[in-house]
Amino acid sequence: MLVDLAHVSKQTMLEVLSISRSPVIFSHSSAYSLCNHTRNVQDDVLELV
């Protein structure tokens, strides 16, 4: 099973990353630092992956 964190809030991302034993993906997101869009994933979250 994969956990897809696309379209969830940053708080949800952080909570899932702290407890999930399954692989976590962002199926259709990019890095916020590369493209400043609210749906992209911030660097501090990506570092946890």
C-alpha positions, 0 to 999 in steps of 0.5 A: 500500500502507498499513502498518497498525500496529494491535495492534503494540508501541510498539517496532514502531511506532517502527521502522516509522515510521523506515523506511516509505516507505508511508503508515502508519495505525492502523486501529482505535486512538485516542490514549492521551492521550484514552483511557488504554488499552494498545492506544491510541497514545501521543502521542510516536508520533502526533507521528511520523506 
